[in-house]
């Protein structure tokens, strides 16, 4: 079975999350991307505890596309060090996973 992932990134502005989501879907690096927010983050940055309102982008794709997704996010993301993490999709509806796979086929060779 193909390995699927959900990539997560956060942005300060909703428009930045929308731009990343649209670019990844247009390039067929992602079957879909959902934007959630605002969320509130607390984190260390340059020796200080920071808090921020952010927008979270949840990106569904194949594990084999991760490197291309990371590169695309870094090119589009305004943060110096953006959160880019991938979580495995360990199980899912066969119908959904088939749909996900079909959306990504054109660049899979």
C-alpha positions in Angstrom: 0.0 0.0 0.0 1.2 3.5 -0.8 2.4 5.5 2.2 0.3 8.7 2.8 1.1 11.7 5.0 -0.4 14.8 6.4 2.0 17.7 6.3 1.5 20.5 8.8 2.7 24.1 8.6 1.5 27.3 10.3 1.5 30.9 9.1 0.9 34.3 10.6 -1.6 35.3 8.0 -4.5 33.4 6.5 -3.5 34.6 3.1 -0.1 33.0 3.4 -1.7 29.6 4.3 -4.1 30.0 1.4 -1.2 30.7 -1.0 0.7 27.6 0.2 -2.4 25.4 0.0 -3.3 26.6 -3.5 0.2 26.2 -4.8 0.6 22.6 -3.5 -2.8 21.5 -4.9 -2.2 23.2 -8.3 1.2 21.4 -8.6 -0.5 18.2 -7.6 1.9 17.8 -4.7 -1.2 17.7 -2.5 -4.7 16.2 -3.1 -6.1 18.7 -0.7 -5.1 21.2 2.0 -7.3 22.5 4.8 -6.8 25.7 6.6 -7.7 25.9 10.3 -7.6 29.0 12.5 -6.9 31.1 14.0 -5.0 29.0 16.5 -2.8 30.3 19.3 0.8 29.1 19.6 3.3 29.4 22.4 6.9 28.7 21.6 10.6 29.5 22.2 12.1 31.9 19.6 15.6 33.4 20.0 15.8 32.8 23.7 12.3 34.2 24.4 8.9 32.7 24.9 6.6 34.0 22.2 2.9 33.7 21.6 1.2 34.2 18.3 -2.1 33.9 16.5 -1.5 31.6 13.5 -3.3 29.7 10.7 -2.6 26.0 10.4 -2.4 24.3 7.0 -3.1 20.5 6.9 -1.8 19.0 3.6 -2.7 15.5 2.4 -0.2 13.8 0.1 2.1 10.8 -0.5 5.2 10.2 1.6 7.2 10.1 -1.6 6.3 13.7 -2.3 7.6 15.1 1.1 10.9 16.6 -0.2 9.1 18.5 -3.0 6.4 19.7 -0.6 9.0 20.9 2.0 10.9 22.7 -0.8 7.7 24.4 -2.1 6.6 25.5 1.4 10.1 27.0 2.2 10.0 29.0 -1.1 6.5 30.4 -0.3 6.6 30.7 3.5 7.5 34.1 5.1 8.9 32.6 8.4 12.6 32.3 8.8 12.1 28.8 10.2 8.6 27.5 9.4 7.1 24.5 11.0 7.0 21.8 8.4 6.3 18.4 9.8 4.8 15.2 8.3 2.6 12.7 10.1 1.9 9.3 8.7 -1.7 8.5 7.8 -1.8 5.0 9.4 -5.3 4.2 8.2 -8.2 5.7 6.3 -11.3 5.0 4.2 -10.4 3.1 1.1 -12.5 5.4 -1.0 -10.8 8.5 0.4 -7.3 7.1 0.0 -8.1 6.0 -3.6 -9.4 9.6 -4.3 -6.3 11.0 -2.7 -4.0 8.8 -4.8 -5.9 9.7 -8.0 -5.4 13.4 -7.5 -1.6 12.9 -7.3 -1.1 10.5 -10.1 -0.2 13.0 -12.8 3.2 13.7 -11.3 3.9 10.2 -9.9 5.0 9.0 -13.3 
